[in-house]
Amino acid sequence: MPSRILSIRMNLKLAEIIGTVFYVGRSPVAPGTMGSAVALLVWYFLKPAIIDPLFLLITGGLFFIGIAVSTVLIDAWNEKDPSAIVIDEWVGMWISLYLVPHEILWGLIAFLFFRLFDIFKPGPVQNFDDMDDAIGVMMDDVVAGILSCLVTQSLLFFNQ
């Protein structure tokens, strides 16, 4: 039995490390914004090394990992949508950055729109945020990311 308890504790710790993105989500000030900012920085340094389809595949993989770790953390912490979970911000931010030129200005524009959609939660973003499970935790940021991506891509199109 002690080995089972140790295994549960190790799984919870791993879920916490992943879900909080190496404890970025434990930031005392604006953990969601901090999680999004870290995702932007990693995008800026990693993006030149990977092609767009791989970037999208990684983002999709992180989405499913996010559902798994959010399920564990919601249950363990007994909270509907713990603010310390920021893997959802990471996924939403990377959706926002999909197909954005590798320039810090465009990255910051996508960041701004993502944060606005995530904070103000218009329409479908709020609908997913109202869900009481890990899919809701992840999906409100996915939808905010999609909306941000669409607005950013529109600006890129009209900026040509």
N, C-alpha and C positions, 0 to 999 in steps of 0.2 A: 504493500500500500504506500509506503513512503516514496518509492520510485514513481508511482503514479502522481502523487502530489508534486514532486519535483518536475515531472514532465509537464503538468498543467501550468506550473509557475513559469517554466521556461517558454512554453507556448504563449502565455500571456505577455511575458517580457518581449518576446520577438514581435508579437502583434503591436505592442506599444511602441517599439522602436520604429517599425514600418509605418504604423498609422500616424504617429506624430512626426514622421520624417526626421528621424534621429533627434527627437525632442525639440524641434523647431516649434511644434505646436504647444509646447509648454511656455512659450514666450508670455510674459505678463502683459505685454502690450500688443494688441491686434494680432493674435496668432494666425488668423486666416490670411491677413495681408503679408505676414512674415513668410508663411508657407508659399504663397503665390510669388513673392519676391525671390525666394530660394529656387523655385521652379524656373523663373525667368533667368536667373544667373546660370543655372545648370544648362538650360537651353542655349544660352549665348555661347558657352564654352563647348558644349557637346555637339550642337547642330552641324557645324562644318564637317564633322567626321561621319555623319550618317545621312542616308538618303531619305526623302520624304516618306515613302512607304514604310520603311523601317521605323521612323519616328512615330508614325501612326500606329504601327503594330506594338511598339513599346508602350505607347499611351493606352492602348486597349488592354494590354496585359496588366498595367498598373491599375486600370479600372477594376478588373476582376480580383486582383490582390486586395484592392481597397475595400471591396465588398466583404471579402473574407475577414480581414483584420477589423473592419468596422463592426461586423457581427460579434466578434469576440469581445471587443472593447465596450460596445454598448451593453452587452450582457454583464461583463465584469464590473463596469463602473456604474451600472444602473442609471444611465442617462440616455435621453432620446437622441440627442445630436451633440455629443461632447465637443466643445470648442477646441480641445487639444488635438482632435483628429484633423489633420491637414493634408492627408494624402488625396482627399477629394479636391482641395484647392490646387494641388499639383496637377491632377488629371485635367481639371477644368482650364487651368492656365495653359497647359500644353495643347489642348484642343484650340484655345484662342490663338496660339502661336503657329498652328498648322498652316503651312504654305506662306508664312510671313517672311519677307526678305530678311536675311541675316544682318540686320542693322539694329543697333540699340534703340534708335528712335522708334522704329516700327514695333519693336518688342515692348517698349514703354507704352505705346498707344494701345496695343493689345492688352497689356496689363491694366491700364486705366479702364478700358471698357469692361474687362472681366470683373474687376473689383466693383464697378458701378452696378453691373447686372447681378453680381453675387450679393451685394449689400442691400440693394433696393428690391430685388426679387420680383421683377415684373411678371405677370401672367403665369406662364407654365413653370417658371423657376419657383414661384411660391407654391404651386400645386405639388411639385415634387418635394419641396422642403416640408410640406405638411405631412408627408408620409412618416410613419414611426418605425422605420427599420433602416438597415444598412443601405438598401437600394436608394431610399430617400436621401440619406446622407450623401451618397455619391452622385445621384442623378440631378439634384438641384445645381450642382457645380458643372456637371456635364452640359446641361441646358444653358447655363450662363456662359460656358465656354463656346458653345455652338453659336449663340447670339453674338458674342464678342467676335468670333471668327468671321461671321457674316458681315458685321459692321466694318471690321478692319479690312476685309477683302474688298468691300464696296469702296472704302476710302482709297485703297490701293488702285482699284480700277479707275476711279475718277481722277486720281493723281497722275495718271500716265500722260 
